[in-house]
Amino acid sequence: MSAAMATLLLRSQRLHRSLRHRTRPTVDVLLRAASHGARLLYPDHIPTTPLQKMLLAAGAAGMALYNPYRHDMVAVLGETTGCHTLKFLRDQMKKDPEGAQILQERPRISLSTLDLSKLQSLPEGSLGREYLRFLNANKVSPDTRAPTRFVDDEELAYVIQRYREVHDMLHTLLGMPTNMLGEVVVKWFEAVQTGLPMCILGALFGPVRLRAQSLQVLFSELIPWAIQNGRRAPCVLNIYYEQRWEQPLTALREELGISPPPKHIQGLA
Protein backbone atom coordinates (compact mmCIF):
# COMPACT_ATOMS: atom_id res chain seq x y z
CA MET A 1 0.00 0.00 0.00
CA SER A 2 1.50 3.38 -1.00
CA ALA A 3 2.24 6.01 1.64
CA ALA A 4 -0.28 8.41 0.08
CA MET A 5 -3.08 5.87 0.12
CA ALA A 6 -2.27 4.80 3.67
CA THR A 7 -2.27 8.39 4.88
CA LEU A 8 -5.64 9.15 3.30
CA LEU A 9 -7.23 5.95 4.60
CA LEU A 10 -5.93 6.48 8.12
CA ARG A 11 -7.15 10.04 8.04
CA SER A 12 -10.60 8.91 6.95
CA GLN A 13 -10.69 6.37 9.79
CA ARG A 14 -9.65 8.96 12.38
CA LEU A 15 -12.32 11.37 11.18
CA HIS A 16 -14.95 8.63 11.31
CA ARG A 17 -14.00 7.69 14.90
CA SER A 18 -13.97 11.31 16.04
CA LEU A 19 -17.38 12.34 14.67
CA ARG A 20 -19.13 12.07 18.02
CA HIS A 21 -16.39 13.95 19.86
CA ARG A 22 -15.91 16.99 17.64
CA THR A 23 -16.92 20.21 19.32
CA ARG A 24 -15.35 22.67 16.91
CA PRO A 25 -16.32 21.58 13.37
CA THR A 26 -15.76 25.04 11.91
CA VAL A 27 -12.14 25.13 13.10
CA ASP A 28 -11.62 21.59 11.81
CA VAL A 29 -12.93 22.60 8.39
CA LEU A 30 -10.68 25.65 8.21
CA LEU A 31 -7.60 23.66 9.19
CA ARG A 32 -8.28 21.02 6.55
CA ALA A 33 -8.92 23.68 3.92
CA ALA A 34 -5.59 25.27 4.66
CA SER A 35 -3.73 21.95 4.60
CA HIS A 36 -5.16 21.04 1.19
CA GLY A 37 -4.93 24.49 -0.31
CA ALA A 38 -8.36 23.88 -1.82
CA ARG A 39 -11.84 25.26 -1.29
CA LEU A 40 -14.14 22.96 0.65
CA LEU A 41 -17.54 22.40 -0.92
CA TYR A 42 -19.32 21.16 2.23
CA PRO A 43 -18.36 20.74 5.91
CA ASP A 44 -16.64 17.32 5.80
CA HIS A 45 -15.24 17.63 2.29
CA ILE A 46 -11.68 16.38 1.68
CA PRO A 47 -10.57 17.44 -1.84
CA THR A 48 -8.64 14.71 -3.66
CA THR A 49 -7.04 14.30 -7.06
CA PRO A 50 -8.07 11.53 -9.49
CA LEU A 51 -4.90 9.61 -8.57
CA GLN A 52 -5.67 9.89 -4.86
CA LYS A 53 -9.22 8.68 -5.49
CA MET A 54 -7.88 5.69 -7.39
CA LEU A 55 -5.49 4.80 -4.56
CA LEU A 56 -8.23 5.27 -1.96
CA ALA A 57 -10.61 3.08 -3.95
CA ALA A 58 -8.05 0.28 -4.26
CA GLY A 59 -7.21 0.30 -0.55
CA ALA A 60 -10.82 0.63 0.57
CA ALA A 61 -11.93 -2.21 -1.73
CA GLY A 62 -9.32 -4.54 -0.27
CA MET A 63 -10.26 -3.71 3.31
CA ALA A 64 -14.01 -3.90 2.63
CA LEU A 65 -13.68 -7.31 0.97
CA TYR A 66 -11.58 -8.56 3.89
CA ASN A 67 -14.11 -7.25 6.41
CA PRO A 68 -17.52 -6.32 4.94
CA TYR A 69 -18.53 -4.75 8.26
CA ARG A 70 -15.91 -2.01 7.82
CA HIS A 71 -18.58 0.53 6.93
CA ASP A 72 -16.02 3.34 6.85
CA MET A 73 -14.11 1.60 4.05
CA VAL A 74 -17.33 0.78 2.21
CA ALA A 75 -18.18 4.49 2.40
CA VAL A 76 -14.78 5.50 1.00
CA LEU A 77 -15.16 2.99 -1.84
CA GLY A 78 -18.59 4.36 -2.73
CA GLU A 79 -17.41 7.95 -2.83
CA THR A 80 -14.28 7.33 -4.89
CA THR A 81 -15.85 5.09 -7.55
CA GLY A 82 -19.40 6.34 -8.01
CA CYS A 83 -19.12 9.81 -9.56
CA HIS A 84 -20.75 9.02 -12.91
CA THR A 85 -23.43 6.85 -11.33
CA LEU A 86 -24.22 9.56 -8.78
CA LYS A 87 -24.79 12.02 -11.63
CA PHE A 88 -27.28 9.60 -13.18
CA LEU A 89 -29.07 9.14 -9.83
CA ARG A 90 -29.15 12.91 -9.29
CA ASP A 91 -30.73 13.39 -12.71
CA GLN A 92 -33.29 10.68 -11.93
CA MET A 93 -34.23 12.53 -8.76
CA LYS A 94 -34.55 15.86 -10.59
CA LYS A 95 -36.99 14.33 -13.07
CA ASP A 96 -39.29 13.05 -10.30
CA PRO A 97 -41.47 15.50 -8.29
CA GLU A 98 -40.82 13.74 -4.98
CA GLY A 99 -37.13 13.28 -5.76
CA ALA A 100 -36.77 16.92 -6.78
CA GLN A 101 -38.36 17.97 -3.49
CA ILE A 102 -35.83 15.86 -1.61
CA LEU A 103 -32.95 17.47 -3.49
CA GLN A 104 -34.31 20.91 -2.74
CA GLU A 105 -35.09 20.40 0.96
CA ARG A 106 -32.16 18.09 1.77
CA PRO A 107 -33.79 16.08 4.60
CA ARG A 108 -31.48 14.06 6.85
CA ILE A 109 -32.22 10.86 8.76
CA SER A 110 -30.54 10.84 12.17
CA LEU A 111 -31.43 10.64 15.84
CA SER A 112 -31.51 14.43 15.92
CA THR A 113 -34.13 14.61 13.16
CA LEU A 114 -36.24 11.57 14.04
CA ASP A 115 -39.09 11.90 16.51
CA LEU A 116 -38.81 8.42 18.06
CA SER A 117 -41.81 8.90 20.34
CA LYS A 118 -43.94 9.81 17.33
CA LEU A 119 -42.73 6.75 15.42
CA GLN A 120 -43.54 4.59 18.45
CA SER A 121 -47.08 6.00 18.59
CA LEU A 122 -47.83 5.19 14.94
CA PRO A 123 -50.14 2.27 14.08
CA GLU A 124 -48.78 -1.25 13.86
CA GLY A 125 -47.64 -2.02 10.35
CA SER A 126 -46.96 1.60 9.39
CA LEU A 127 -43.64 2.47 7.76
CA GLY A 128 -42.51 4.55 10.72
CA ARG A 129 -43.41 1.91 13.30
CA GLU A 130 -41.77 -0.88 11.29
CA TYR A 131 -38.64 1.22 10.69
CA LEU A 132 -38.32 1.84 14.43
CA ARG A 133 -38.89 -1.87 15.08
CA PHE A 134 -36.08 -2.67 12.64
CA LEU A 135 -33.68 -0.29 14.41
CA ASN A 136 -34.50 -1.73 17.84
CA ALA A 137 -34.50 -5.39 16.79
CA ASN A 138 -31.13 -5.12 15.05
CA LYS A 139 -29.61 -2.66 17.55
CA VAL A 140 -28.60 -0.21 14.84
CA SER A 141 -28.66 3.58 14.78
CA PRO A 142 -29.08 5.99 11.85
CA ASP A 143 -26.19 7.98 13.33
CA THR A 144 -23.67 5.31 12.32
CA ARG A 145 -23.66 6.50 8.70
CA ALA A 146 -20.38 8.26 7.91
CA PRO A 147 -20.55 11.75 6.39
CA THR A 148 -19.53 12.17 2.77
CA ARG A 149 -15.94 13.38 2.32
CA PHE A 150 -14.42 12.51 -1.05
CA VAL A 151 -17.14 13.57 -3.53
CA ASP A 152 -16.08 16.81 -5.25
CA ASP A 153 -19.58 18.10 -5.90
CA GLU A 154 -21.87 19.38 -3.17
CA GLU A 155 -25.11 18.11 -4.72
CA LEU A 156 -23.69 14.67 -5.52
CA ALA A 157 -22.34 14.49 -1.98
CA TYR A 158 -25.90 14.84 -0.72
CA VAL A 159 -27.13 12.13 -3.11
CA ILE A 160 -24.72 9.53 -1.73
CA GLN A 161 -25.43 10.70 1.83
CA ARG A 162 -29.13 10.22 1.19
CA TYR A 163 -28.44 6.75 -0.21
CA ARG A 164 -26.60 5.82 2.99
CA GLU A 165 -29.28 7.18 5.25
CA VAL A 166 -32.12 5.31 3.52
CA HIS A 167 -30.18 2.02 3.55
CA ASP A 168 -31.93 0.90 6.73
CA MET A 169 -35.23 1.95 5.16
CA LEU A 170 -34.51 -0.50 2.35
CA HIS A 171 -33.89 -3.24 4.91
CA THR A 172 -37.33 -2.41 6.29
CA LEU A 173 -38.99 -2.38 2.88
CA LEU A 174 -37.37 -5.66 1.87
CA GLY A 175 -37.84 -7.30 5.27
CA MET A 176 -34.14 -8.20 5.45
CA PRO A 177 -32.17 -8.57 8.70
CA THR A 178 -28.68 -7.13 9.18
CA ASN A 179 -26.85 -10.47 9.15
CA MET A 180 -24.51 -11.20 6.25
CA LEU A 181 -27.19 -12.91 4.18
CA GLY A 182 -29.61 -10.01 4.62
CA GLU A 183 -26.92 -7.48 3.72
CA VAL A 184 -26.02 -9.38 0.55
CA VAL A 185 -29.67 -9.50 -0.54
CA VAL A 186 -30.05 -5.75 0.03
CA LYS A 187 -26.82 -5.16 -1.91
CA TRP A 188 -28.24 -7.07 -4.90
CA PHE A 189 -31.36 -4.90 -4.76
CA GLU A 190 -29.25 -1.73 -4.47
CA ALA A 191 -26.93 -2.83 -7.28
CA VAL A 192 -29.88 -3.19 -9.67
CA GLN A 193 -31.48 0.02 -8.41
CA THR A 194 -28.45 2.33 -8.33
CA GLY A 195 -25.67 0.75 -10.37
CA LEU A 196 -23.14 2.00 -7.79
CA PRO A 197 -19.86 0.05 -8.16
CA MET A 198 -19.63 -0.59 -4.40
CA CYS A 199 -23.08 -2.19 -4.45
CA ILE A 200 -22.11 -4.42 -7.36
CA LEU A 201 -18.90 -5.48 -5.61
CA GLY A 202 -20.78 -6.17 -2.39
CA ALA A 203 -23.38 -8.23 -4.24
CA LEU A 204 -20.75 -10.28 -6.08
CA PHE A 205 -18.24 -10.88 -3.30
CA GLY A 206 -20.45 -10.78 -0.20
CA PRO A 207 -21.61 -14.41 -0.60
CA VAL A 208 -18.08 -15.81 -0.06
CA ARG A 209 -18.62 -15.60 3.71
CA LEU A 210 -21.94 -17.46 3.75
CA ARG A 211 -22.57 -21.06 4.78
CA ALA A 212 -23.56 -23.66 2.20
CA GLN A 213 -27.20 -23.69 3.30
CA SER A 214 -27.45 -19.93 3.03
CA LEU A 215 -25.73 -19.95 -0.37
CA GLN A 216 -28.25 -22.41 -1.72
CA VAL A 217 -31.18 -20.24 -0.65
CA LEU A 218 -29.40 -17.08 -1.80
CA PHE A 219 -28.81 -18.26 -5.37
CA SER A 220 -32.02 -20.21 -5.82
CA GLU A 221 -34.48 -17.75 -4.26
CA LEU A 222 -33.15 -14.52 -2.80
CA ILE A 223 -31.00 -13.14 -5.61
CA PRO A 224 -33.72 -13.66 -8.25
CA TRP A 225 -36.22 -12.08 -5.81
CA ALA A 226 -33.94 -9.06 -5.18
CA ILE A 227 -33.20 -8.55 -8.89
CA GLN A 228 -36.86 -8.78 -9.84
CA ASN A 229 -37.87 -6.26 -7.19
CA GLY A 230 -34.97 -3.95 -8.00
CA ARG A 231 -35.95 -3.84 -11.66
CA ARG A 232 -39.66 -3.41 -10.97
CA ALA A 233 -39.45 -0.70 -8.31
CA PRO A 234 -39.00 2.96 -9.23
CA CYS A 235 -35.88 4.70 -7.92
CA VAL A 236 -36.00 4.33 -4.14
CA LEU A 237 -34.15 7.62 -3.71
CA ASN A 238 -37.28 9.36 -4.99
CA ILE A 239 -39.32 8.31 -1.95
CA TYR A 240 -39.69 11.01 0.72
CA TYR A 241 -39.83 8.46 3.54
CA GLU A 242 -40.12 11.09 6.25
CA GLN A 243 -43.47 12.19 4.78
CA ARG A 244 -44.74 8.60 4.60
CA TRP A 245 -44.26 7.41 8.18
CA GLU A 246 -47.98 6.78 8.60
CA GLN A 247 -48.36 4.86 5.34
CA PRO A 248 -48.82 1.10 5.84
CA LEU A 249 -45.67 -0.76 4.90
CA THR A 250 -47.69 -3.21 2.82
CA ALA A 251 -49.23 -0.31 0.88
CA LEU A 252 -45.82 1.22 0.19
CA ARG A 253 -44.47 -2.12 -0.99
CA GLU A 254 -47.45 -2.48 -3.30
CA GLU A 255 -46.93 1.06 -4.62
CA LEU A 256 -43.27 0.31 -5.37
CA GLY A 257 -43.93 -3.15 -6.78
CA ILE A 258 -41.94 -4.90 -4.03
CA SER A 259 -43.22 -8.38 -3.29
CA PRO A 260 -43.24 -9.73 0.30
CA PRO A 261 -39.90 -11.15 1.50
CA PRO A 262 -39.37 -14.91 1.80
CA LYS A 263 -40.51 -16.01 5.27
CA HIS A 264 -37.53 -18.24 6.10
CA ILE A 265 -34.85 -15.53 5.73
CA GLN A 266 -34.67 -14.85 9.48
CA GLY A 267 -33.40 -18.33 10.28
CA LEU A 268 -30.38 -18.11 7.99
CA ALA A 269 -27.07 -16.29 8.35
N, C-alpha and C positions, 0 to 999 in steps of 0.2 A: 504494500500500500504506500503510495507516495506521501511525502511530508505534507504537501498542500491538501490532499484529500483527508489525511488523518486530522490535520488541524481543523478543517471545516466541520468534519463529523463530530469531533470532540466538542467543538464550540456549540454545535447544534444540540448535543446531548446536555451540555451544561445549562444552556438556555431553557431547555425543556424541564430539567429538574428544578430550576430556580423560579419557575413561573409563579408558584404560590407564595414565594418569599420576596418578590420584588416590591419595593415601596416607592421607588423613584423611577418609573418607566420613562419619563421625559428625559432625565439625565442619561439613562441607559441608551436611549435613541440617539441623543446628541453625540455621545462618545463613540457609538458605532458608526455614525455618519462621518465623523472626523477621521476615524481609523480607515475607512474605505475610500474616503475622498469622493463619495458619490451621494447624490440626493436620495433620501429614503422616500418611498412611495406610500408607505403605511407604517404603523408603529413598530412592528416586529420585522420589517423588511431587512434582509441581508443581500445587498447587490452582489451578483456573481457573474463571471464571464462564461461564455459557452464551454470553455475548457474546464473550468471549475465545476460547472453543472455536470459535465460528463464524468468527471472524477467522483463527484458526490454520488451520482446515480450508480456507478459501478460498485462503490463501497457499500452504499445503502442496500443495494440488491443482494450482495453477498451476505450481509448481516441479517437482512429480513428473511432470506431463504434458510439461513442457519437457525434463526429463532423467529418464527412468524409472529410471536407476541411482542416483538420489539416495535411497538407502534410508532416510536419516534423515527426509526429508520424507514418504516413503511411510508410515513409522512414525507420524509426527504425524497424518497424514490418517486412518489407521486408528483411532487412539485418540480423535480428536475427532468421529468420525462414527458409531462402531459401538456405542454404549452399549446400545441396545435389542437389537441382534443378539447382542451378547456375553451378555446376560441369557438369551436363548434358547439359545445354545450351552452356557452354564453349566448350565441346566436339563437339557439333553440329556445332559450328562456325569453329572449327579447321578442320572439315571434308569438309567444303565448301570453294572453292577458294576465294570468295568475303568475307566470314566471317573470313577466316584466315588472309586476308589482313587487315581487320579491327583490329583484335587482334594484329597484328604486328605493325601497324601504330598508333593505339590508337587515332583516331580522336575524337574531342570534339565539341559539338554543344552549342555555347554560343554567346552572342553579340560580344565578342572579336574575334571569329573565323568566324562569318557570315559576308559576304559582302552584306549588305542590299540593297545598290544601285544596285548591280549586280542582286540580286533577283528581284528587282522592274523592271529592264529592260528586264527580260525574257519574252517570249511570253505568252499571256493569255492561261491558261489551263496547263501550265508546272508545274511540281512538285514544283520548287522553288517559282514561282509566287503564287501558291495556298497555299503553306506553309506560306508565308509572309502574304497573305490575311487572313489566319486563325489566325495568331498572332495578327494582327491589329483588326480584327473583334471581337475577344474575349478578347482583351486587356491583353494578357498574354506575358510573356517573357521567353526565354529559360534559363535565369539566375536564375530563381526561383527554379531550381532543386538543392536540398541539396547534398553536397558531401558525398560520402560513408565514414562511420566511423567504423562500427562494424563488418566488414567482415575481417577475419584473413587470407586472402590470397590476394596478390596484383593483380593477374590476375582476380580472381573472383570479386574483388572490381571494376575492370574496367567493367566487364560484367554487373553488376547491375547498374553502372553509365551510361553505354551505353543504357540500357533498359530505364532508367529514361529520358535520353535526347532525345530518339526517340519517347517518349510517345505522344508528340504533332504531330509528323509525322504520327502516327497511327490515331489520330483524323482526320488529313487531308486525309489520305488514305480512311478511313471509312466514311468520310463526317459527322462526329459527332460533335455537339457543346459541349461547356464545362459546360452546365447545368447538373443537377444531372442525368437526364435520359441519356444524351449523355455519361457521365462518366461511368454509369453502363453498357451501351452497350459495350464501349471500354474495360471495365474490364472483361466482358464475353469473348470477343475476346482474350484478353491477357491471361486469365485463360486457355483457350484451347491451345493457342500457347505456353505458357511458363510453365504452371503448378506451378507457384509461389504461395505459400500459401496465400500471401497477396492479390493476384489477385482473388483467389477463394473466400476468405472471402468478398472482396469488391463486387464480383458478386452476392454472396448469400444474403448479408445483406444490400447492397446499396438500393434495391427497397423499404425498409420499409419507406423511406422518400418521396416516390412518391405519387402523387394523383391517384385516382381511374382510371381516364381516361388514364393516362400515364401507369399505371400498366397493363391495358387491352392490350394496344398496345405493351408494353414490352414483355409480355408473349406470345401473339398470333403471333407477327411478328418479333420483334427486337432480342429477345434471339435466336430463331431458325436461324435467318439470321446471327447473330454474330458467333454462334457455327459452322454453315456450312462454313462460310468464314475462321474461325480460323483453322478448320480441313483441308480445301482445300489448304490454302496458305502455302508456304514453310516458314521456320523460318524467321521472319521479322528482327531478329538481323543480318541476313546475307546480308542485303541490305546496300550497301555503298551509303546512300542517298546523301551525299555531292558530289558524282560523277555523280548523276542522276538529278541534278537540272533542266536541260533542257529537260528531258524526259517528254512527255505529261502524265498528271496524269491518264488519261483514259488508256493509253498504259501500265503504270506500274500496274494499277489495273488488267488489262487483263493478264499481265505476271504473277502476283501473284495469279490469280484466285479469285479476290475479286469482287463480283458483286456490282453494283451501290447501294448506300444507299436509303432507303425509302424516298420519297419526303416530307412526312408530319412530319418528325422528328423535324424540326425547330420550329413548332408551339406548341410543348409539353414541359413540364418541370418536 
